[in-house]
Amino acid sequence: METWPAEAEPPPPPEGELFLDAVLAPNRSLPSPGFVALMATLIGVSFVAGIVFFVIGAWPVPFFFGIDVVLVWLAFRISYRDGRRRELIRIDRRHVLVHRRHPNGQVRHYVMPTAWVRAQVADRGEHHVQFSLGVRGRSLVLGSFLSPPEREDLADAVARALTRAKAPQEAGGAPVQAGARSPS
């Protein structure tokens, strides 16, 4: 469940080094040329079968073939519209920025302090695995349109980026090695 409030204004651009800059998009298995070929084949087969049924006296059947073509076209149109969804995730030292563009064009921005963000994975290894970013009891679900293995990979990549972003730094900007002392 999402509980993180969206920002009304777009956040400022990330400052300094980016530890993660990812654009997530839904998978679409049928590209536009394949869709045109599928619809042409479906229309051709429906037309020929409709003519055959009309000639043998079953005149209502061609109308149902036409309805089938329209419903298949409508289903693909809805699927392609949903394919316009995007999520942009950027992690820098200070903030985790998430820009979410919905299929209708609406954009929402989420800004979270990097120091407090935790990558949370619910039901890892299951088909209904869910990845979210959590801060102080609130959460933001990410990549819900991805396949389960992709969600787990995204969670691992975000967790690694958060670890690197939270790592202490020396004055020169290089990460401090565990067990190493900074020169005084």
PyMOL commands that set and color helices and strands:
alter all, ss='L'
color gray80, all
select helices_A, chain A and resi 32-55+61-82+114-116+148-166
alter helices_A, ss='H'
color red, helices_A
select strands_A, chain A and resi 20-24+86-91+95-101+107-113+118-122+130-135+138-142
alter strands_A, ss='S'
color yellow, strands_A
deselect
rebuild
show_as cartoon
